[in-house]
Amino acid sequence: MTDLSSVLDRADRNLPESLERLFGLVRIKSISTDPAFKPDCRKAAEWLVAELKDLGFEASVRDTTGHPMVVGHHPGASADAPHVLFYGHYDVQPIDPIELWEDDPFDPKVKELGPGRKVVTGRGVADDKGQLMTFVEACRAYKDVHGSLPVRVTILFEGEEESGSPSLKPFLDANAAELKADYALVCDTGMWDADTPAITASLRGLVGEEIIVTAANRDLHSGMYGGAAANPIQILSKILAGLHDDTGRVTLEGFYDGIEETPSNIKAAWESLVAGRDDFLGEVGLSELAGERGRSLLELIWARPTCEFNGISGGYEGQGFKTVIASKASAKVSCRLVGGQDPEKIRESFRAYVRSKIPADCSVEFLKHGGSPAIQLGYDSPVLTKAKTALSEEWPKPALLVGVGGSIPIVGDFQKTLGMESLLVGFGLSDDRIHSPNEKYDLRSFHKGIRSWARIIAALAA
Amino acid sequence: MTDLSSVLDRADRNLPESLERLFGLVRIKSISTDPAFKPDCRKAAEWLVAELKDLGFEASVRDTTGHPMVVGHHPGASADAPHVLFYGHYDVQPIDPIELWEDDPFDPKVKELGPGRKVVTGRGVADDKGQLMTFVEACRAYKDVHGSLPVRVTILFEGEEESGSPSLKPFLDANAAELKADYALVCDTGMWDADTPAITASLRGLVGEEIIVTAANRDLHSGMYGGAAANPIQILSKILAGLHDDTGRVTLEGFYDGIEETPSNIKAAWESLVAGRDDFLGEVGLSELAGERGRSLLELIWARPTCEFNGISGGYEGQGFKTVIASKASAKVSCRLVGGQDPEKIRESFRAYVRSKIPADCSVEFLKHGGSPAIQLGYDSPVLTKAKTALSEEWPKPALLVGVGGSIPIVGDFQKTLGMESLLVGFGLSDDRIHSPNEKYDLRSFHKGIRSWARIIAALAA
C-alpha cells in the first residue's frame, strides 16, 4: 500500500477516461439558485452516487428540504487508518449573461489557451466539479492499483453551495455521528500561481441580503407624477451610496467590531508576495485598488471586510426608454467578513440602517441570503505539514500558506458542528473565470490535482 | 352644415361600431421602443390609412428611418373654412411587467369599474389610440350626416411618440408646406376630473439619458476581487445619489437656469384647485410629497423640473443570490423641464457631472433619449376660447386651463417648424394607468370625447 509511484502512473494513464467522466458531470445543468434546474441538481447527485459506488463506496442520495446531499463511505484498507471527510459541491452558478460565452456552458471542451496550455471549459468546471473530481479520480487510481484506499474516507457533496447552503447545517446536525472524521479535506480553493500550490489558512465570511424597496402601489408615468411621487430607485441609490464613506470604509454601525489589524510583519510579507505575481487587477482591465484607501492588495482581499453590491434592478431595463417611475427597486448586497465579525449582528445593523432611510409612505422587504463568520486555521497542525510536503513534491514550487477572500461556509460548520478542522487544498487559477462567462479549469490543474490528492492521502496514511 | 345636434345624435348611434373600430386598433401590438414590434407599428399605420380613406381623406403611410407616419388630407366643405392639423400617435408603451395585467393587453374589453362606470382595457387604449379615435369618430359622424367636414383637416399620426420621436422633426422639416395649417389640434392629454374637461396651457419638456458604467472587463467573483476591484453598481449608486440634495433640489450645474418662479396668485389658485380633487397620491398608495421641499402638488408636477431615475440594472437580478461584482451597470435618467430650461445644456451638464464621478480605470457610455423644451401657450387665443365654450357645453362642469407634467414634443416642433400653435384637448383620467399594467380608458371619455370634437370643429368653423 506504499507504492505511491504506481498510483501516480495509474492516474496518468487514467487521464483520458478521467476527463470523460468530468465532462459527464459538467454536462448536468445543476444551477442550484434557480428553481427551474431542480431536477438537474438531483441528476448530478445521482451521477456522483453511481461514481462512488463504482469505487467501492457505500453511497446514497440523501434528501433535504432543498437540493440533495451525496454521502459515501469507504472503509479503507485498515480499520485503524486515519479517517477523512472529503467535501465538495456539485451545484454551479447561473450562466447569465449567456451571450458572452464562447461555447455552450454545458458542453465541456478541451481548448488550447496559448502554447502548451490546455484548459477544460464549461460552467462549474473549476467551481467545483473539476476540483471534486480530482479527489474522486485519485481514489480511482488507488483502487485500480491496490483495490482499496490507504485512508478511511467519508464523502460529502452538497448541492447548495452557490445558493447559501440552507440545508447544510441541519444536515450536519442530524447526521453528526455519521459524518464525523479526524479532519476534513475541502477542495474548493486555488493555487498561488500556476506553479505554486497553496493551502488556505484563512477564509472570509459572508452575509448576504436582498432589499426590495416599494414606493407607489403601481408603476407611474414620470410626467404625471414626477416631482411629487417617491421614486424607489432614488431611495435605493441613496441607501447604497451611504454604505461607504469617502475613504472606502463601510459606514454601518459596529461593522468593524471584532477585527484585529493584521500584524505589520505579515502585511510586509504580503506586499513582497504580490510584487512577484501577475498583474491581478490588470488581467481584468482595471488598474486602481478600490475599497479601503491605504491598504495593499492582499490585505484588501484576504484580511479586510467588504460591502459589495451584487445586483440591482428597477424600472424599465429593456431597449429604448420608458418614462416610468417604478413601484419597486431591489438590490442584492453582500459583506465579506474577517476576524471576529458576527454575520447576524451585521445583518441587523444593515437592516436598521436601511429602515432608517425609507420614507414613511414607502416600505422595504428583506430577504436573507446566507451568513457565515470568517475562519482562521491553526498553522501548526501535523496534517497541514504533511499536505504541504506532499504538494511541494508534486509541483515545481513549494506550497504556500495563503488566505482567500471568498467564504466556504462548510469550514465553519465542520468546526462548530463536528469539532473538526479542515485542510483546504485546491487547484484553481486566478483566471478560471469562476461565476463568470467562459469558466475554465486548466487540464494541468485537473491532472496534477489528481496526483496531488494521491500524494496527500498517501502522506496522511503514513 | 350647422346642424350640430344631428351630428351628436349620429355619434351616439355610432358608438357600438366606433368601439369595435377602437378595439381593432388596440389589438395591433404597436410597441415602438422594442424593435421586435416593428411590423406591428407598420400594421397600425396601414390600419389608420384605411380608416381615413373610408372617411374621404386622401391618406397614405409615409416612410421614415424609423416607424412610418400617417398623413391624411380632407378638403372640408369649403375652401375658405379654417384649416386644422390633427395630431395623435398610434404607438404604445411596452407591456412589462406582463404578470401584473389582469387581461391580455392586446385583447381589449369593456369592463365595469364600479356602478355605471364602464371602461375599455388594453395597452394604448388611453395613450393614445382611444384619444385619437375620438377625433376620427367625430369626423365619421359629420361625414355620415353631412357627407363632409365643416373644417379643412390634415391628419398626422406618428408611431414613435413613446420612444422619443426621432423621425418627427426631420419629417416636419421635409413636409412643412404640406403640413402647415392654421393651428394644430392635439389629443394626448387628460381631463381635470371625470366631470371637468381641461385645455392644457403648459407642458413640461424632457431630456432623457442612459448611462452605462463599465469597470472590469468581465464579471468578477466578489470573494476573489471584493475590496480590490471597482464595483460599477457602487459607482452608479453614488452618481445617482448625488443628483439630488437633501431638500430634493437637483444638483447639476446650471440646472435651474431659465426658470421663473410661478406668480404667487397662480400658486394660490393651484392650492385651492387641488383641495377639491381626489387624493392624487393616496390613489397610488403614497401620502408624502417627494421632490423639492416646500412646494405644493400642482406646482411640483406642472411648474417645477425633475430628475427621475426610470430604470436601473446591473449584476445578478435573478432569483436567489450570486456573489458577483458586475462588469457593467446602467441607468435610465430623465429630467422634466419647465420655463426656459435648455435640454441640450442640461444634457451636457449631466454628462460632465457623471464623467467627473467615474474612476480613472473605469468608463462610461451615454445614450441619448430625446430632448424637448417646455411649452407655455398663449391664454388669449380665440381658438382656445371657442374650444373652452364647446367643451363646457358638453360636460357637466366648465372647462379649466391647466398644465401637464408630461412632455408632448410635437407641440414644440409645431411651434418651431410650422409656426403653428396647438390646442391641447384630451379626455384621459388620472387613473387611466397609462404606461402601467391594466391601462384603461373610460367609455364616457371615448363617447363624450367624440361629441366634444364634433362640438369643437363646429365652433371653429363658425
Interface residues (C-beta under 8 A of the other chain):
Chain A: S32 T33 D34 P35 Q93 P94 D96 P97 L100 E162 S163 G164 R204 L206 G208 E210 A215 A216 N217 R218 D219 L220 H221 S222 G223 M224 Y225 G226 G227 A228 A229 A230 N231 I233 Q234 L236 S237 K238 L240 A241 G242 H244 F280 L281 V284 G285 L286 S287 E288 L289 A290 G291 E292 L297 L300 I301 R304 P305 T306 E308 F309 N310 G311 I312 S313 G314 G315 Y316 E317 G318 Q319 G320 F321 K322 T323 V324 I325 A326 A329 A331 K332 S334 R336 P359 A360 D361 C362 H369 G370 V404 G405 G406 S407 S430 R433 I434 H435 S436 P437
Chain B: S32 T33 D34 P35 Q93 P94 D96 L100 E162 S163 G164 R204 L206 G208 E210 A215 A216 N217 R218 D219 L220 H221 S222 G223 M224 Y225 G226 G227 A228 A229 A230 N231 I233 Q234 L236 S237 K238 L240 A241 G242 H244 F280 L281 V284 G285 L286 S287 E288 L289 A290 G291 E292 L297 L300 I301 R304 P305 T306 E308 F309 N310 G311 I312 S313 G314 G315 Y316 E317 G318 Q319 G320 F321 K322 T323 V324 I325 A326 A329 A331 K332 S334 R336 P359 A360 D361 C362 H369 G370 V404 G405 G406 S407 S430 R433 I434 H435 S436 P437
